Amino acid sequence: MPGRPELPIDPTSGPVATFACALRERRIDAGTPTYRVMSTRAHYSPAALSQAAAGRRLPTWDVTRAFLSACNTPELELRRWQDRWEEVNQAVRPDTAILPTTQVNISATSPTTAMQLRYVTDLADFRDLLSALRRERRLSLRQVADLSAGKLSKTTISDMLVGKITLRAEMVEAYLTACGLPTSDITEWSTVLRRLTFQHKRVQAALRALIDDDPAALDERSSSHAAPAVTIAAEQDGRGGAHRRLGWLGRLLARNIDK
């Protein structure tokens, strides 16, 4: 059953109204799902999603992304929407707008980011922290690309941050340099990246060994840790050697994270 009709918006009244109209059009293109249905898909309340397209204020990017995802928007299109959202955000929130390229503050990593770097446990966390650094510096993807002196494109940066391409050392170094980090901080980030990359390769090797039914490659003898949830699930499975050896993999994962 369709919900109540939305109040009309004048798209010429400003960038927020124009953006809200575009969100409404995307919802129509998706078959006009109710906000309650969208809520079950996006895990945001119907009220939050409805307000996103009300045209009174610009929603956060997280809410905007949830709205679009609930309308089955492809990932490639989401990138274009994020660029559009950043333009509107810059227009309506000058106090938090992205700084012009000539005003980038070349300074050390902020205390918050530096502290978080010490607790990063995997490459996904590392990517999230790279994104957080860019937001701290109030840089758009385009500005980072411009500041990289041709080493990175906007698309490459986006793919790197969402995990579509491998985090290569030279790419990360160019990104950090573009964000204004000094050499000493870049060295620290690079050290963490090398550790996480090595850890990731060991986990991938363990997975391949498990799939290939080769328990010797998991090297249980070097591990004194255990991952109870994984081990217990394997022991309760009882469907054969590959499932039982998930306990070996769990301990290997625990060992990699500890190091």
N, C-alpha and C positions, 0 to 999 in steps of 0.2 A: 504494500500500500504506500503510495507516495506521501511524503511529508508535507508540511505547510509550505506554500510558495514563499520564496525569499523576497525580501524587499528589493526594489530596483536600485541599481547603482548607475550613476552618471560617469562613464569612463573618462570623460574630459575633465573631471574635477581634480585630478591629480594622479601621481604615479601609483599610490596605494590602491586607488579605485580601479585604475587600469589593470593592475596586477590581479585584483580580486575578480574582475570580469574574466580575465584569462583563465583563472582557476575554475570559475563556473563553466566556462566553455569546455574545459578539459573534462569536467564531470559529466557534462551533457554528451560529449563524444564517447564516454565510457558507458553510456546507457542510463545516466542519471540514477546511480544507486543512492539509496537513502543514507543519511548520515549514520544511522544505526548500523547499517550493513558495512559502511566504510569503517566504522569504529572497530568492528570485529576483525577487519583486515589489517588496520593500521595500529591497533592497540592504543589509540587516543580516544578521548571521550567524544561523543557526538557534538557536544557544545563547542569543544576546542576546534574541531574540524569545520563546524558551521561558521564560527567566528573568523576562521582563516579566510573565508570567501565573503565576509560581510562588508569589507571595504572600509572599515572604520580605522583599523591600524594594521601595520604590516606584521604578519605572523613570523615567528622564528623560522629559520631554515628547517629545523627538525620537524616542526609541525607541517610546514609546506611540503617537505619530502614525504611525510606520512600521508598527507592528503593526496599527493600525486601517485604514490605507490598504491593506495587504495583504489585509484582509478586505472590501475594496470599500466602505468606509464613506463615505457622501456628505459633501461639504464642509460643508454646513450642520450635519450631525450632529457633525462633528469639532469645531466650535466649542463645542458643549455638552460634549463630552468634555474639551476643554481647561479649561473652567470647573470641571468635576468634578475634573480632575487638580490644578488649583491649590488647591482646597479640601482635598484629601488632603495635598498638599505642605505647606500651611500647618499642618495638624494634626500632622504627623509630623516636621517639620523646623523647630522654633521658632527656631533660630539663623539660618535664612535665610528665615523666613516674611515675608509681606507686612506692612509696617508699618500700624497703624491710621491712618485719615485724619488724626487729630489730631496724629500724630507725624511727618508728612511733613517732611523736611528741606529748607527753602527755601534753596538755595545754587546756585552757578554750575554749569555743565556740568562733569562730571569731566574731568580731563586726557585720559583715554583717549578719551572720546567727542568731545571738542573736537579732538583730533588726527585722529581718523577722519573728522570732518566735512570737513577740508581735502582729503581724498582721495576723496570721494564723486564718482562719475563719471556716475551716472544715477539716475532716480527710484526704481528698485528698491533701489539701495544706500541711498538716502535713507530709504525706508520701513524697511529693516532697522535703520538707525541710530535711527530713532524708537522701534522696538521695544526696542532695546538700552537706550535711555534709560529707558524705563518699567521694564525689569527692574533697572537700576541703582538706581532709586528705590524698588524693591520695592512697586510699585503694581499692583493688579489692574485689569483693564479697567473693572470696576464703580467702583473708586475714582477712576480718571481721569475717568469720566463724572460722578461726583458732584462732583468738584473743578472741573469745567468750568462750573459754575453754570448748567446747563441748555443749554449751547451744543452739547454732544455727547452722543449716547446710546452705550451700550455697543456696540450693533450697528454704529453709524456708525464708531466707533473701530476695531472689528475689520475692517470692510470697507475702511477707509482704509489700514490696516497691511498687508493682504494684496493690495491692488491692485484691489479690486472697484469702487472709486469713485475719482474724480479727487482728487488732493491739492490742495485749494483753500487759499489763503493764510490765510483766516480760520479754517478748521478746524485747520490746523497750529498757528497762533498760540494757539488755545484749548487745544490738546493740550499744547503746550510750557508754557503758563502753568499748567495743571493739574499738570504734572510738577514745578513749582516753579522754573522757570528765570527769572532776572532779565531785565529788558527788553533789556539790552545783548546777552545771549546769544540772545534771541529774534530780535533784529535780524540777527544773524549767520546764524542758521538760515534766516531769511526771504530773505536775500540769496542764499544757496545755492539755495533752492527756486526763486527767480525765474530764476536762471541755468539750472538743470536743466530747468525748464518750457519756457523759450525754446528750449533745445537740442532737447528732445523734439518741439516743434512743427516745428522745421526738418527734423528727420529724417522726421516724418510727411509734411511737404510734399514732401520728396524721394521718398518712397515713392509718394505719389499721382502725382507727375510721372512716375515710372518706369512705373507701371501705365497711365497715360494716354498713354504713348509720347511724352513731351514732354521731350527731353533739354535743351532750352534752359533749362528751369526749374531745372536742377541747378546752373547757374552754375559750370562747371568753371574758368573763368578766375580765380576768386578763391582757388583751392586750389592749394597747392604740395606737399601731403602725398599719401600713398598708403596704401591698406590692402591689402597684398600678397595676403593669403589670398583676399579677396573679388575683387580684380582678376584674379588668376590663374585662379580658378574661372570667372570670366566669360569670359576669353579662351579657355579650353579648351573652353567649352561649344559655341560655334559654331552655336547654333540660332536666331540672329536678333538684331535690334537690342536688344530689351528685355533679353535675357540679357547681351549685351556691355556694356550700359550699367550693369550692376552695378558695374563699375569706377568709374564716376562716383559712384555712391552710396557705394562704399567710401571714396573720398577725402573725400566730404562728411561721412561719419560720423567719419572721423579728424579732420577740421577741427573738428567740433563738440565732440569729446571734448577736444581740445587747448585749446579756449577755456574 
